[in-house]
Amino acid sequence: MSAEQFDQTKQDIEGIIELNFNGSKYGVFFDDCPFGEERLIRWFVDLLTIAKKIKAHNYVAYRIPDSANLWLEFILQDKELCVSLVEDVDRELLMDLFVYKPYNEFRYSHWKGSMVSAASFNEEIIINAQKLLNFISVLNPQLLKSKNIQILENEVRELSL
């Protein structure tokens, strides 16, 4: 498949993803079953965006893709991130993926207050995004010319600086 065909038909690579914040997890990952419906390029671009935006805002809540009311909340506390899974009310129309102050309706969900180093969060995202890019280059190097994969590469490069 060419990059142009990918951009016109697929636009993302589906798989599974698990985020682990010192034992507090979102998503599921099985080594023996790599198939899933999560849009991996989008996830990594969004996680890289969080890593950049948290520096400017000290608070970022990220609406989990394909979820009407689940968010990941990131609060920068010195050099640590306090990460929580929060629930919101179902909203008819919500265009924002990122918000910079909590909605009044946010309620903590299954876990809250997991502390992770901001530096290690950034490093993990960069390392794993690079692993995805390396996998794509082995799978089909033509896809590296895709618009969305170019966006991912640029985000990785920008955060790495």
N, C-alpha and C positions, 0 to 999 in steps of 0.2 A: 504494500500500500504506500502510495506517495504521501508526502506531507500535505499536499493540496487535497487529496482524497480524504485524508484524516480530518483536516479542518472542516470539510464539507459534510462528513458523515458521522464521525465519532466525537471529535473535539476533546476527548478525555480518555484516560485509561482506567478501566474498572478493576477493582480489587478489594482487599480488606485492609482495614487500618485499626490499630489499637493505640490509644494514647495512654501512657502510664505516668502518673504524677506521684512518684513515691508510693506506689501501691494503689492509689486511687485511679481507676481505669475508666476509659470510655471506649467503646468499640470492642471487637473481638478479633484475635489473631490466632490462626492455627497454622503451624508449620507445614502440616501435611495437606492443607487445603487452601491454596492461595486465591481461590475464586470468590468474588463478592461483587456487590453493586456500588461500593463507595467510589466516588470520582476522585482518584488519587491526585491528579494534577491540581484540581481545585483545592483539595485539602492542604497540599503543601504550599501553594501560593497563598492561601489564607493564613496558614500558620506563620509563614515568613512575614506576612503583613502584620500580624499580631506582634511579632518580635520587634518590628520597626515602630509600630504605633505606641506600644507600651512605654517606650522611652520618652515620647512627647506628652502622653496623657496620664501616665501612672495608673490608669484604669481602662481596661478594654473588656467588653463583653462581646462574644462572638456567637451569633446564631448558628447552631449546628446545621449543616446542609440537610435539606429534606426533612427537617424537623419543624413543626409549627411552634413549639414552645420550649425547646431545650437550648440552653446557652452554656458556653464555657466562660467563666468569669476569671479575669486575670487582674490582680492588684499588685502593683510594684511597691515593695516595702524595702527600701534601701537597695540591696543587691539580690533580694529574694523575690520570687513571685509567689503570691498566695493564689492558688487555683481552686475553683469550686465549680461544681455542676449546679446550675440553677434552672428553675422552671419559671416560665412566664405564663400569663393567661393567653389563650388562643386569640390572636388578633386577626381581624378580617384582612387588613392590608398592612404589610410590613415590608418595606423595601430594604431596610438597613441590615447588613450583615454584621456590622460593628457599631457599638454604641460606646460612648465615653463617660457615661455616668449611669448608675443602675436605674432601671425602671422601678417605680414604687411597687409594682406587682411581682417583682422577682422574689422567689422563695427558694431556699436551698433544697436541693434534691437529695440523691443518695449519698453524696459525700461533699465535704466542704473543707476549705482551709488547708489543702495540701501545699506544703512549702517546697519549692524547688529553686535552685540557683538560676537566676536570669541568664547568666553566662552559659550554664549547661543546657538550658532550654534552647538557646540560640544554636549552640553547637550541635545538639541532637537533631534539630530541624535541618540544619545545613547538611550534616552527614547523611541523614536519611533521604533528603531530597536529592543529594548527589548520587546516592545508591540507586534511586529510581531513574535518574538520568543515565547512569551507567547501564542499567538494565535495558532501557530503551535503546541505547546506542548499540547494544549487542543484539537485541531483538530485531530492530529495524532502524539503522542509522539515518535513513531518509526522514524519519519522524522528527528528528532533532530540528528540522527546518519548519516544523509546524508552528503556527502563531502562539498557541497556548504553551507549548513546550519552550518556545523562545521566551515567553513571559516568565516561566518558571526559572529558566537559566538566568535571566536578568535579575530576578528577585534574589536568587542564591548569591550571585556575584555581588549585588548591592549590600546584602547583609554581611557578607564575608569581609567587606572592606573595613 
